[in-house]
Amino acid sequence: CVPPIATMLLILAIGRKLSGRVLYWSIPLFGAASALLGIAQVTIDPGNMLRWHAVTNEYSTTGVFANANHHASLCVMCIPFTAALGARIRRDWQGRDSDVGKALLAGGLFILNVMGVLTTGSVAGYGLLAGAVLFSSLLFVRTSRSDEKGTFKVIAISAVMLLGSISAVFSSPVLEKLGTTNLEETDLSRLGVWRTSSRVADTHLAVGTGLGTFTEIYRIYEPRGTISHVYA
């Protein structure tokens, strides 16, 4: 609960209007930085010097987190902020160089955060990404300057950017180890753990097995042929 409380106090300290402008940019910038860090972790850091956690998804992009799913969730959360940025830029557009620069930066943040999700290999992240992009598109086009023609252009450009990001992750020889995920039902997958845990629950449903005993009890019910040094 510390981060949300700290954010609330920060907003109260610097004022709602100023904090809104700051958060519009700082949140997607942080997500993009984490996405770049994650890509660096699996492309230029074989010694894991860029990973700050002792227990982590060693072969996945995790950014500032230990868990790839958490990193994907961060980048998904940042995508609507890039849409809100784009909407504000579009609403106040005057064709100045500063407007063009802001638009390019917002587009770049969108692409980096999308790639941040794609490169994690997180199934949950992939599922959330579709909804985030759809919602962000609606958020972007519903501005005071929206019209039918402009809306079509925005949707077309967003689709091209999204497809380009997917292509960069899954087709680029530089990123050939990224964007992979395992959909198989193995013994240590979520479905596998649920299946084995259900057997434990059926046997010990009445009174349980005692606090802190899951690891030891779980091993008793695991298939003997698949037991290794990795355990649930």
MDAnalysis code that builds the backbone (N, CA, C; Angstrom):
import MDAnalysis as mda
import numpy as np

u = mda.Universe.empty(696, n_residues=232, atom_resindex=np.repeat(np.arange(232), 3), trajectory=True)
u.add_TopologyAttr("name", ["N", "CA", "C"] * 232)
u.add_TopologyAttr("resid", np.arange(1, 233))
u.add_TopologyAttr("resname", ["CYS", "VAL", "PRO", "PRO", "ILE", "ALA", "THR", "MET", "LEU", "LEU", "ILE", "LEU", "ALA", "ILE", "GLY", "ARG", "LYS", "LEU", "SER", "GLY", "ARG", "VAL", "LEU", "TYR", "TRP", "SER", "ILE", "PRO", "LEU", "PHE", "GLY", "ALA", "ALA", "SER", "ALA", "LEU", "LEU", "GLY", "ILE", "ALA", "GLN", "VAL", "THR", "ILE", "ASP", "PRO", "GLY", "ASN", "MET", "LEU", "ARG", "TRP", "HIS", "ALA", "VAL", "THR", "ASN", "GLU", "TYR", "SER", "THR", "THR", "GLY", "VAL", "PHE", "ALA", "ASN", "ALA", "ASN", "HIS", "HIS", "ALA", "SER", "LEU", "CYS", "VAL", "MET", "CYS", "ILE", "PRO", "PHE", "THR", "ALA", "ALA", "LEU", "GLY", "ALA", "ARG", "ILE", "ARG", "ARG", "ASP", "TRP", "GLN", "GLY", "ARG", "ASP", "SER", "ASP", "VAL", "GLY", "LYS", "ALA", "LEU", "LEU", "ALA", "GLY", "GLY", "LEU", "PHE", "ILE", "LEU", "ASN", "VAL", "MET", "GLY", "VAL", "LEU", "THR", "THR", "GLY", "SER", "VAL", "ALA", "GLY", "TYR", "GLY", "LEU", "LEU", "ALA", "GLY", "ALA", "VAL", "LEU", "PHE", "SER", "SER", "LEU", "LEU", "PHE", "VAL", "ARG", "THR", "SER", "ARG", "SER", "ASP", "GLU", "LYS", "GLY", "THR", "PHE", "LYS", "VAL", "ILE", "ALA", "ILE", "SER", "ALA", "VAL", "MET", "LEU", "LEU", "GLY", "SER", "ILE", "SER", "ALA", "VAL", "PHE", "SER", "SER", "PRO", "VAL", "LEU", "GLU", "LYS", "LEU", "GLY", "THR", "THR", "ASN", "LEU", "GLU", "GLU", "THR", "ASP", "LEU", "SER", "ARG", "LEU", "GLY", "VAL", "TRP", "ARG", "THR", "SER", "SER", "ARG", "VAL", "ALA", "ASP", "THR", "HIS", "LEU", "ALA", "VAL", "GLY", "THR", "GLY", "LEU", "GLY", "THR", "PHE", "THR", "GLU", "ILE", "TYR", "ARG", "ILE", "TYR", "GLU", "PRO", "ARG", "GLY", "THR", "ILE", "SER", "HIS", "VAL", "TYR", "ALA"])
u.atoms.positions = np.array([
    [0.813, -1.204, 0.000],
    [0.000, 0.000, 0.000],
    [0.853, 1.264, 0.000],
    [2.174, 1.155, 0.155],
    [3.033, 2.336, 0.222],
    [3.044, 3.129, -1.084],
    [3.215, 2.483, -2.274],
    [3.266, 3.274, -3.513],
    [2.029, 4.135, -3.764],
    [0.787, 3.587, -3.651],
    [-0.366, 4.468, -3.890],
    [-0.489, 5.597, -2.889],
    [-0.128, 5.330, -1.627],
    [-0.177, 6.395, -0.621],
    [0.847, 7.480, -0.956],
    [2.051, 7.045, -1.372],
    [3.084, 8.010, -1.743],
    [2.648, 8.836, -2.951],
    [1.995, 8.197, -3.924],
    [1.504, 8.916, -5.106],
    [0.445, 9.936, -4.720],
    [-0.474, 9.555, -3.843],
    [-1.513, 10.472, -3.394],
    [-0.911, 11.690, -2.687],
    [0.069, 11.449, -1.804],
    [0.711, 12.546, -1.095],
    [1.473, 13.459, -2.052],
    [2.096, 12.860, -3.084],
    [2.806, 13.656, -4.077],
    [1.841, 14.571, -4.830],
    [0.677, 14.034, -5.217],
    [-0.326, 14.835, -5.921],
    [-0.825, 15.979, -5.044],
    [-1.067, 15.677, -3.769],
    [-1.517, 16.724, -2.847],
    [-0.451, 17.796, -2.653],
    [0.817, 17.391, -2.678],
    [1.914, 18.334, -2.430],
    [2.146, 19.283, -3.598],
    [2.087, 18.784, -4.816],
    [2.425, 19.622, -5.968],
    [1.190, 20.154, -6.695],
    [-0.010, 19.734, -6.285],
    [-1.219, 20.253, -6.900],
    [-1.733, 19.360, -8.011],
    [-3.049, 19.343, -8.176],
    [-3.674, 18.424, -9.130],
    [-3.288, 18.734, -10.572],
    [-3.312, 20.011, -10.960],
    [-3.044, 20.358, -12.355],
    [-1.603, 20.039, -12.745],
    [-0.646, 20.414, -11.893],
    [0.758, 20.148, -12.196],
    [1.049, 18.660, -12.154],
    [0.490, 17.966, -11.166],
    [0.758, 16.533, -11.042],
    [0.182, 15.774, -12.234],
    [-0.960, 16.231, -12.765],
    [-1.532, 15.590, -13.944],
    [-0.593, 15.658, -15.127],
    [-0.010, 16.827, -15.370],
    [0.930, 16.983, -16.488],
    [2.172, 16.134, -16.285],
    [2.632, 16.056, -15.031],
    [3.831, 15.273, -14.729],
    [3.568, 13.787, -14.928],
    [2.427, 13.291, -14.396],
    [2.128, 11.859, -14.471],
    [1.818, 11.415, -15.895],
    [1.216, 12.310, -16.690],
    [0.934, 11.968, -18.089],
    [2.198, 11.505, -18.796],
    [3.322, 12.172, -18.501],
    [4.581, 11.830, -19.171],
    [5.420, 10.836, -18.379],
    [5.485, 11.004, -17.060],
    [6.422, 10.198, -16.271],
    [6.053, 8.723, -16.247],
    [4.760, 8.391, -16.195],
    [4.355, 6.987, -16.131],
    [4.705, 6.238, -17.414],
    [4.316, 6.713, -18.608],
    [4.722, 5.980, -19.826],
    [6.219, 6.024, -20.078],
    [6.896, 7.086, -19.635],
    [8.354, 7.135, -19.763],
    [8.999, 6.039, -18.914],
    [8.495, 5.845, -17.701],
    [9.032, 4.799, -16.829],
    [8.786, 3.422, -17.428],
    [7.590, 3.210, -17.990],
    [7.291, 1.928, -18.629],
    [8.202, 1.664, -19.809],
    [8.437, 2.690, -20.633],
    [9.316, 2.538, -21.794],
    [10.745, 2.242, -21.357],
    [11.195, 2.901, -20.279],
    [12.543, 2.643, -19.770],
    [12.667, 1.211, -19.268],
    [11.631, 0.716, -18.598],
    [11.648, -0.664, -18.130],
    [11.642, -1.642, -19.299],
    [10.912, -1.296, -20.376],
    [10.890, -2.144, -21.570],
    [12.271, -2.222, -22.201],
    [12.943, -1.093, -22.317],
    [14.301, -1.082, -22.878],
    [15.265, -1.872, -21.996],
    [15.116, -1.738, -20.675],
    [15.956, -2.500, -19.756],
    [15.725, -3.992, -19.943],
    [14.459, -4.392, -20.102],
    [14.159, -5.807, -20.293],
    [14.791, -6.364, -21.556],
    [14.707, -5.602, -22.652],
    [15.315, -6.057, -23.898],
    [16.827, -6.182, -23.733],
    [17.434, -5.236, -23.024],
    [18.884, -5.294, -22.786],
    [19.254, -6.499, -21.937],
    [18.359, -6.896, -21.031],
    [18.652, -8.032, -20.149],
    [18.872, -9.322, -20.920],
    [18.187, -9.504, -22.031],
    [18.297, -10.766, -22.755],
    [19.099, -10.655, -24.052],
    [19.580, -9.466, -24.366],
    [20.351, -9.301, -25.604],
    [21.819, -8.964, -25.359],
    [22.108, -8.162, -24.328],
    [23.495, -7.705, -24.128],
    [23.999, -7.955, -22.713],
    [23.276, -8.786, -21.949],
    [23.648, -8.965, -20.539],
    [23.687, -10.444, -20.157],
    [24.625, -11.220, -20.715],
    [24.691, -12.649, -20.386],
    [25.031, -12.923, -18.923],
    [25.670, -11.976, -18.256],
    [26.030, -12.170, -16.849],
    [24.968, -11.734, -15.872],
    [23.815, -11.309, -16.376],
    [22.693, -10.880, -15.531],
    [23.038, -9.720, -14.611],
    [23.943, -8.844, -15.066],
    [24.279, -7.667, -14.272],
    [23.116, -6.666, -14.219],
    [22.212, -6.746, -15.178],
    [21.084, -5.812, -15.227],
    [19.855, -6.330, -14.498],
    [19.985, -7.457, -13.829],
    [18.877, -7.990, -13.029],
    [19.193, -7.756, -11.560],
    [18.236, -7.199, -10.846],
    [18.482, -6.766, -9.467],
    [17.869, -7.691, -8.421],
    [17.322, -8.827, -8.848],
    [16.640, -9.720, -7.919],
    [17.315, -11.091, -7.930],
    [17.470, -11.663, -6.745],
    [18.126, -12.966, -6.636],
    [17.274, -14.068, -7.252],
    [15.967, -13.992, -7.066],
    [15.037, -14.965, -7.642],
    [14.238, -14.247, -8.717],
    [14.392, -14.662, -9.975],
    [13.762, -13.953, -11.083],
    [13.542, -14.898, -12.259],
    [12.780, -14.451, -13.249],
    [12.638, -15.197, -14.506],
    [13.892, -14.927, -15.331],
    [14.884, -15.769, -15.154],
    [16.236, -15.491, -15.639],
    [16.319, -15.316, -17.147],
    [15.496, -16.016, -17.909],
    [15.613, -15.980, -19.358],
    [14.496, -15.167, -20.021],
    [13.792, -14.354, -19.236],
    [12.724, -13.517, -19.760],
    [13.048, -12.050, -19.524],
    [12.356, -11.182, -20.246],
    [12.498, -9.750, -19.987],
    [11.645, -9.407, -18.773],
    [12.285, -8.880, -17.736],
    [11.570, -8.534, -16.510],
    [11.669, -7.062, -16.154],
    [12.525, -6.305, -16.858],
    [12.654, -4.884, -16.566],
    [13.078, -4.639, -15.140],
    [12.360, -3.758, -14.447],
    [12.699, -3.426, -13.062],
    [12.135, -4.441, -12.080],
    [11.395, -5.421, -12.571],
    [10.755, -6.408, -11.700],
    [11.545, -7.713, -11.686],
    [11.124, -8.631, -10.823],
    [11.685, -9.980, -10.806],
    [10.858, -10.921, -11.661],
    [9.612, -10.540, -11.929],
    [8.655, -11.415, -12.595],
    [8.231, -10.820, -13.927],
    [8.249, -11.634, -14.976],
    [7.903, -11.147, -16.316],
    [6.451, -10.696, -16.393],
    [5.546, -11.367, -15.673],
    [4.138, -10.963, -15.681],
    [3.949, -9.566, -15.102],
    [4.710, -9.246, -14.066],
    [4.608, -7.920, -13.449],
    [5.114, -6.851, -14.409],
    [6.195, -7.161, -15.111],
    [6.740, -6.229, -16.100],
    [5.729, -5.993, -17.223],
    [5.077, -7.059, -17.680],
    [4.058, -6.923, -18.718],
    [2.892, -6.063, -18.223],
    [2.498, -6.252, -16.967],
    [1.392, -5.475, -16.404],
    [1.735, -3.986, -16.362],
    [2.974, -3.663, -16.016],
    [3.399, -2.258, -16.003],
    [3.256, -1.642, -17.388],
    [3.778, -2.324, -18.398],
    [3.745, -1.773, -19.751],
    [2.307, -1.668, -20.267],
    [1.461, -2.641, -19.924],
    [0.049, -2.569, -20.310],
    [-0.597, -1.347, -19.673],
    [-0.303, -1.098, -18.399],
    [-0.877, 0.048, -17.697],
    [-0.450, 1.368, -18.335],
    [0.759, 1.409, -18.893],
    [1.283, 2.654, -19.455],
    [0.682, 2.988, -20.815],
    [0.156, 1.995, -21.527],
    [-0.355, 2.229, -22.879],
    [-1.512, 3.226, -22.900],
    [-2.518, 3.144, -22.013],
    [-3.577, 4.173, -22.026],
    [-3.043, 5.576, -21.726],
    [-1.956, 5.672, -20.962],
    [-1.379, 6.989, -20.706],
    [-0.810, 7.597, -21.989],
    [-0.230, 6.764, -22.849],
    [0.261, 7.285, -24.120],
    [-0.909, 7.743, -24.988],
    [-2.044, 7.048, -24.906],
    [-3.231, 7.474, -25.648],
    [-3.758, 8.799, -25.113],
    [-3.751, 8.949, -23.794],
    [-4.190, 10.212, -23.202],
    [-3.258, 11.358, -23.624],
    [-1.964, 11.066, -23.682],
    [-1.014, 12.069, -24.172],
    [-1.345, 12.462, -25.602],
    [-1.554, 11.451, -26.439],
    [-1.876, 11.729, -27.832],
    [-3.159, 12.531, -27.970],
    [-4.156, 12.227, -27.137],
    [-5.419, 12.954, -27.196],
    [-5.220, 14.423, -26.834],
    [-4.421, 14.684, -25.824],
    [-4.173, 16.073, -25.426],
    [-3.402, 16.815, -26.504],
    [-2.421, 16.140, -27.095],
    [-1.648, 16.773, -28.168],
    [-2.547, 17.076, -29.362],
    [-3.420, 16.129, -29.690],
    [-4.339, 16.318, -30.816],
    [-5.312, 17.456, -30.545],
    [-5.817, 17.532, -29.322],
    [-6.784, 18.570, -28.966],
    [-6.174, 19.967, -29.070],
    [-4.899, 20.094, -28.656],
    [-4.241, 21.401, -28.626],
    [-3.346, 21.635, -29.850],
    [-3.510, 20.823, -30.887],
    [-2.596, 20.869, -32.035],
    [-2.640, 22.216, -32.751],
    [-1.444, 22.800, -32.966],
    [-1.311, 24.042, -33.716],
    [-0.263, 23.938, -34.823],
    [0.273, 22.740, -35.009],
    [1.228, 22.522, -36.086],
    [2.619, 23.053, -35.819],
    [2.938, 23.369, -34.591],
    [4.268, 23.871, -34.255],
    [5.264, 22.718, -34.169],
    [6.556, 23.070, -34.212],
    [7.594, 22.047, -34.088],
    [7.476, 21.308, -32.760],
    [7.122, 22.043, -31.707],
    [6.975, 21.400, -30.398],
    [5.830, 20.389, -30.407],
    [4.755, 20.688, -31.152],
    [3.640, 19.749, -31.255],
    [4.072, 18.470, -31.968],
    [4.843, 18.652, -33.049],
    [5.335, 17.488, -33.792],
    [6.255, 16.648, -32.921],
    [7.142, 17.311, -32.182],
    [8.056, 16.593, -31.302],
    [7.329, 15.816, -30.227],
    [6.315, 16.427, -29.608],
    [5.536, 15.732, -28.583],
    [4.800, 14.527, -29.173],
    [4.258, 14.711, -30.387],
    [3.533, 13.609, -31.022],
    [4.461, 12.435, -31.316],
    [5.669, 12.731, -31.807],
    [6.633, 11.667, -32.088],
    [7.047, 10.964, -30.808],
    [7.241, 11.722, -29.738],
    [7.624, 11.116, -28.461],
    [6.512, 10.237, -27.922],
    [5.273, 10.718, -28.000],
    [4.143, 9.910, -27.521],
    [4.013, 8.630, -28.335],
    [4.196, 8.730, -29.661],
    [4.147, 7.528, -30.495],
    [5.255, 6.555, -30.159],
    [6.447, 7.085, -29.896],
    [7.560, 6.225, -29.511],
    [7.314, 5.526, -28.190],
    [6.714, 6.224, -27.229],
    [6.390, 5.613, -25.945],
    [5.354, 4.506, -26.118],
    [4.398, 4.735, -27.007],
    [3.396, 3.697, -27.294],
    [4.061, 2.437, -27.826],
    [4.945, 2.601, -28.807],
    [5.608, 1.449, -29.421],
    [6.466, 0.713, -28.401],
    [7.230, 1.448, -27.597],
    [8.116, 0.807, -26.624],
    [7.327, 0.030, -25.577],
    [6.213, 0.580, -25.125],
    [5.424, -0.128, -24.125],
    [4.738, -1.352, -24.717],
    [4.308, -1.269, -25.982],
    [3.756, -2.454, -26.638],
    [4.835, -3.526, -26.771],
    [6.031, -3.128, -27.193],
    [7.125, -4.090, -27.307],
    [7.514, -4.631, -25.935],
    [7.390, -3.798, -24.902],
    [7.672, -4.268, -23.551],
    [6.778, -5.430, -23.164],
    [5.496, -5.377, -23.572],
    [4.579, -6.480, -23.289],
    [4.919, -7.692, -24.153],
    [5.136, -7.458, -25.438],
    [5.368, -8.565, -26.365],
    [6.619, -9.357, -26.022],
    [7.656, -8.685, -25.555],
    [8.922, -9.367, -25.319],
    [8.964, -10.158, -24.013],
    [7.946, -10.001, -23.161],
    [7.967, -10.746, -21.892],
    [7.643, -12.218, -22.085],
    [6.891, -12.553, -23.129],
    [6.411, -13.920, -23.276],
    [5.309, -14.250, -22.301],
    [4.680, -13.229, -21.706],
    [3.631, -13.427, -20.709],
    [2.286, -13.618, -21.389],
    [1.659, -14.761, -21.162],
    [0.339, -15.018, -21.730],
    [-0.673, -14.024, -21.184],
    [-0.598, -13.736, -19.878],
    [-1.504, -12.753, -19.278],
    [-1.295, -11.385, -19.917],
    [-0.032, -11.028, -20.146],
    [0.262, -9.748, -20.777],
    [-0.305, -9.656, -22.176],
    [-0.198, -10.752, -22.941],
    [-0.737, -10.760, -24.303],
    [-2.250, -10.564, -24.279],
    [-2.925, -11.219, -23.332],
    [-4.373, -11.081, -23.244],
    [-4.798, -9.675, -22.870],
    [-4.088, -9.074, -21.932],
    [-4.419, -7.715, -21.500],
    [-4.067, -6.674, -22.556],
    [-3.069, -6.972, -23.381],
    [-2.615, -6.008, -24.378],
    [-3.724, -5.668, -25.366],
    [-4.472, -6.660, -25.806],
    [-5.531, -6.422, -26.788],
    [-6.554, -5.425, -26.248],
    [-6.992, -5.632, -25.017],
    [-7.957, -4.707, -24.421],
    [-7.381, -3.324, -24.216],
    [-6.104, -3.259, -23.818],
    [-5.471, -1.958, -23.586],
    [-5.359, -1.154, -24.869],
    [-4.989, -1.822, -25.964],
    [-4.862, -1.121, -27.246],
    [-6.229, -0.661, -27.739],
    [-7.251, -1.516, -27.590],
    [-8.598, -1.135, -28.018],
    [-9.100, 0.055, -27.211],
    [-8.974, -0.009, -25.905],
    [-9.417, 1.083, -25.052],
    [-8.647, 2.368, -25.365],
    [-7.349, 2.242, -25.578],
    [-6.518, 3.410, -25.870],
    [-6.918, 4.062, -27.189],
    [-7.279, 3.254, -28.179],
    [-7.731, 3.798, -29.463],
    [-9.003, 4.617, -29.282],
    [-9.942, 4.085, -28.490],
    [-11.176, 4.818, -28.227],
    [-10.897, 6.094, -27.443],
    [-9.980, 6.014, -26.501],
    [-9.629, 7.182, -25.706],
    [-9.009, 8.271, -26.568],
    [-8.209, 7.850, -27.547],
    [-7.517, 8.804, -28.399],
    [-8.462, 9.514, -29.355],
    [-9.377, 8.769, -29.954],
    [-10.228, 9.361, -30.988],
    [-11.355, 10.204, -30.413],
    [-11.703, 10.003, -29.149],
    [-12.801, 10.767, -28.559],
    [-12.288, 12.095, -28.016],
    [-11.840, 12.948, -28.906],
    [-11.384, 14.286, -28.557],
    [-12.255, 15.306, -29.273],
    [-12.085, 16.566, -28.902],
    [-12.928, 17.616, -29.458],
    [-12.717, 17.816, -30.944],
    [-11.582, 17.333, -31.484],
    [-11.290, 17.512, -32.898],
    [-11.491, 16.231, -33.694],
    [-12.108, 15.239, -33.105],
    [-12.323, 13.975, -33.799],
    [-13.357, 14.154, -34.907],
    [-13.132, 13.485, -36.020],
    [-14.113, 13.401, -37.087],
    [-13.980, 12.038, -37.740],
    [-14.883, 11.715, -38.635],
    [-14.895, 10.376, -39.214],
    [-13.602, 10.078, -39.955],
    [-13.144, 11.031, -40.744],
    [-11.931, 10.833, -41.518],
    [-10.716, 10.719, -40.613],
    [-10.644, 11.601, -39.614],
    [-9.513, 11.565, -38.693],
    [-9.492, 10.301, -37.867],
    [-10.682, 9.830, -37.482],
    [-10.765, 8.604, -36.699],
    [-10.222, 7.419, -37.483],
    [-10.569, 7.340, -38.747],
    [-10.070, 6.251, -39.579],
    [-8.552, 6.286, -39.679],
    [-7.996, 7.475, -39.829],
    [-6.542, 7.608, -39.915],
    [-5.876, 7.149, -38.630],
    [-6.446, 7.547, -37.506],
    [-5.867, 7.169, -36.208],
    [-5.877, 5.655, -36.039],
    [-7.003, 5.021, -36.354],
    [-7.106, 3.563, -36.221],
    [-6.114, 2.869, -37.150],
    [-5.992, 3.388, -38.394],
    [-5.070, 2.788, -39.358],
    [-3.628, 2.920, -38.898],
    [-3.258, 4.114, -38.415],
    [-1.887, 4.334, -37.946],
    [-1.595, 3.460, -36.729],
    [-2.554, 3.366, -35.803],
    [-2.361, 2.535, -34.609],
    [-2.174, 1.074, -34.990],
    [-2.963, 0.613, -35.964],
    [-2.847, -0.780, -36.403],
    [-1.489, -1.044, -37.033],
    [-1.020, -0.109, -37.853],
    [0.292, -0.263, -38.484],
    [1.403, -0.277, -37.432],
    [1.318, 0.613, -36.448],
    [2.331, 0.668, -35.390],
    [2.331, -0.619, -34.583],
    [1.129, -1.133, -34.280],
    [1.041, -2.356, -33.487],
    [1.589, -3.544, -34.259],
    [1.208, -3.667, -35.535],
    [1.708, -4.771, -36.352],
    [3.215, -4.658, -36.559],
    [3.699, -3.433, -36.702],
    [5.142, -3.244, -36.839],
    [5.889, -3.676, -35.594],
    [5.330, -3.384, -34.410],
    [5.959, -3.792, -33.156],
    [5.989, -5.308, -33.031],
    [4.870, -5.951, -33.379],
    [4.814, -7.414, -33.336],
    [5.828, -8.029, -34.287],
    [5.919, -7.468, -35.482],
    [6.882, -7.965, -36.464],
    [8.310, -7.809, -35.977],
    [8.608, -6.675, -35.334],
    [9.963, -6.426, -34.844],
    [10.368, -7.445, -33.783],
    [9.400, -7.835, -32.942],
    [9.708, -8.768, -31.862],
    [9.842, -10.201, -32.369],
    [8.912, -10.624, -33.206],
    [8.854, -12.030, -33.590],
    [9.632, -12.359, -34.856],
    [10.073, -11.362, -35.617],
    [10.763, -11.626, -36.877],
    [12.211, -11.151, -36.898],
    [12.556, -10.199, -36.055],
    [13.900, -9.637, -36.103],
    [14.941, -10.660, -35.646],
    [16.056, -10.819, -36.381],
    [17.106, -11.739, -35.947],
    [17.778, -11.288, -34.658],
    [17.734, -9.995, -34.371],
    [18.328, -9.477, -33.135],
    [17.494, -9.886, -31.930],
    [16.176, -9.967, -32.113],
    [15.275, -10.276, -31.007],
    [14.705, -11.674, -31.111],
    [15.476, -12.597, -31.702],
    [14.934, -13.926, -31.970],
    [14.626, -14.722, -30.715],
    [15.234, -14.346, -29.573],
    [14.967, -15.084, -28.345],
    [13.844, -14.459, -27.523],
    [13.255, -13.373, -28.036],
    [12.231, -12.672, -27.282],
    [10.840, -13.079, -27.745],
    [9.875, -12.706, -26.948],
    [8.487, -12.923, -27.324],
    [8.065, -14.367, -27.358],
    [8.729, -15.237, -26.630],
    [8.345, -16.642, -26.604],
    [7.596, -16.939, -25.315],
    [6.657, -17.844, -25.385],
    [5.912, -18.236, -24.189],
    [5.562, -19.715, -24.296],
    [5.324, -20.319, -23.178],
    [5.041, -21.750, -23.158],
    [3.576, -21.968, -22.820],
    [2.826, -22.486, -23.784],
    [1.409, -22.734, -23.580],
    [1.119, -24.188, -23.229],
    [2.166, -24.999, -23.055],
    [1.967, -26.406, -22.775],
    [1.553, -26.621, -21.317],
    [0.787, -27.672, -21.093],
    [0.342, -28.001, -19.750],
    [1.362, -28.924, -19.097],
    [2.442, -28.361, -18.573],
    [3.478, -29.136, -17.911],
    [3.137, -29.262, -16.427],
    [3.943, -30.070, -15.714],
    [3.663, -30.291, -14.299],
    [3.878, -29.035, -13.461],
    [4.725, -28.099, -13.943],
    [4.966, -26.871, -13.193],
    [4.252, -25.668, -13.799],
    [3.383, -25.895, -14.787],
    [2.554, -24.811, -15.294],
    [1.424, -24.557, -14.304],
    [0.691, -23.488, -14.507],
    [-0.422, -23.186, -13.603],
    [-1.447, -24.316, -13.592],
    [-1.750, -24.847, -14.775],
    [-2.716, -25.940, -14.842],
    [-2.169, -27.196, -14.173],
    [-0.860, -27.440, -14.357],
    [-0.255, -28.611, -13.724],
    [-0.245, -28.512, -12.215],
    [0.104, -27.332, -11.700],
    [0.119, -27.128, -10.249],
    [-1.296, -27.238, -9.693],
    [-2.269, -26.701, -10.421],
    [-3.665, -26.788, -9.964],
    [-4.135, -28.239, -9.932],
    [-3.747, -29.019, -10.924],
    [-4.162, -30.415, -10.981],
    [-3.606, -31.190, -9.794],
    [-2.317, -31.003, -9.503],
    [-1.713, -31.711, -8.379],
    [-2.246, -31.203, -7.048],
    [-2.434, -29.892, -6.935],
    [-2.951, -29.315, -5.690],
    [-4.366, -29.791, -5.411],
    [-5.137, -30.019, -6.469],
    [-6.498, -30.531, -6.285],
    [-6.476, -31.921, -5.655],
    [-5.492, -32.739, -6.041],
    [-5.358, -34.072, -5.430],
    [-5.024, -33.945, -3.951],
    [-4.150, -32.981, -3.622],
    [-3.810, -32.756, -2.212],
    [-5.056, -32.319, -1.438],
    [-5.811, -31.414, -2.023],
    [-7.015, -30.901, -1.351],
    [-8.051, -31.994, -1.131],
    [-8.193, -32.884, -2.120],
    [-9.166, -33.970, -1.964],
    [-8.835, -34.853, -0.768],
    [-7.532, -35.049, -0.523],
    [-7.114, -35.935, 0.568],
    [-7.175, -35.242, 1.929],
    [-6.836, -33.961, 1.956],
    [-6.688, -33.251, 3.238],
    [-7.708, -32.128, 3.386],
    [-8.868, -32.284, 2.762],
    [-9.846, -31.199, 2.739],
    [-10.379, -30.853, 4.128],
    [-10.510, -31.832, 4.992],
    [-11.181, -31.597, 6.284],
    [-10.381, -30.664, 7.194],
    [-9.097, -30.973, 7.416],
    [-8.316, -30.194, 8.389],
    [-7.039, -29.620, 7.792],
    [-6.766, -29.862, 6.496],
    [-5.552, -29.332, 5.903],
    [-4.320, -30.106, 6.308],
    [-3.154, -29.565, 6.016],
    [-1.894, -30.230, 6.343],
    [-1.042, -29.420, 7.303],
    [-1.505, -28.225, 7.689],
    [-0.738, -27.396, 8.618],
    [-0.024, -26.266, 7.885],
    [0.177, -25.169, 8.578],
    [0.840, -24.002, 7.994],
    [2.286, -24.315, 7.624],
    [2.702, -23.868, 6.464],
    [4.096, -24.027, 6.046],
    [4.463, -25.392, 5.541],
    [3.483, -26.257, 5.256],
    [3.797, -27.633, 4.842],
    [3.553, -27.897, 3.363],
    [3.166, -26.876, 2.597],
    [2.801, -27.107, 1.201],
    [3.921, -27.766, 0.412],
    [5.137, -27.216, 0.513],
    [6.250, -27.727, -0.299],
    [6.488, -29.205, -0.049],
    [6.489, -29.598, 1.220],
    [6.758, -30.994, 1.537],
    [5.603, -31.903, 1.118],
    [4.378, -31.480, 1.371],
    [3.221, -32.301, 1.031],
    [3.045, -32.399, -0.478],
    [3.280, -31.316, -1.158],
    [3.089, -31.287, -2.611],
    [3.980, -32.316, -3.297],
    [5.214, -32.465, -2.805],
    [6.153, -33.404, -3.431],
    [5.647, -34.834, -3.389],
    [4.871, -35.168, -2.369],
    [4.360, -36.528, -2.234],
    [3.417, -36.869, -3.390],
    [2.716, -35.862, -3.903],
    [1.702, -36.095, -4.925],
    [2.202, -35.817, -6.344],
    [3.434, -35.376, -6.489],
    [3.972, -35.111, -7.829],
    [4.269, -36.418, -8.557],
    [4.125, -36.442, -9.873],
    [4.518, -37.632, -10.644],
    [6.008, -37.900, -10.462],
    [6.371, -39.107, -10.089],
    [7.759, -39.425, -9.771],
    [8.712, -39.196, -10.956],
    [8.212, -39.441, -12.149],
    [9.093, -39.336, -13.305],
    [9.437, -37.935, -13.700],
    [8.767, -36.926, -13.134],
    [9.014, -35.544, -13.537],
    [9.659, -34.719, -12.430],
    [9.968, -35.334, -11.292],
    [10.559, -34.593, -10.195],
    [11.986, -34.179, -10.542],
    [12.312, -32.891, -10.302],
    [13.658, -32.365, -10.576],
    [14.038, -31.416, -9.436],
    [15.134, -30.660, -9.656],
    [15.574, -29.721, -8.623],
    [14.655, -28.496, -8.576],
    [13.816, -28.310, -9.597],
    [12.850, -27.213, -9.597],
    [11.565, -27.710, -8.967],
    [11.007, -26.951, -8.021],
    [9.824, -27.426, -7.325],
    [8.834, -26.261, -7.116],
    [7.600, -26.641, -6.913],
    [6.527, -25.650, -6.670],
    [6.538, -25.231, -5.197],
])
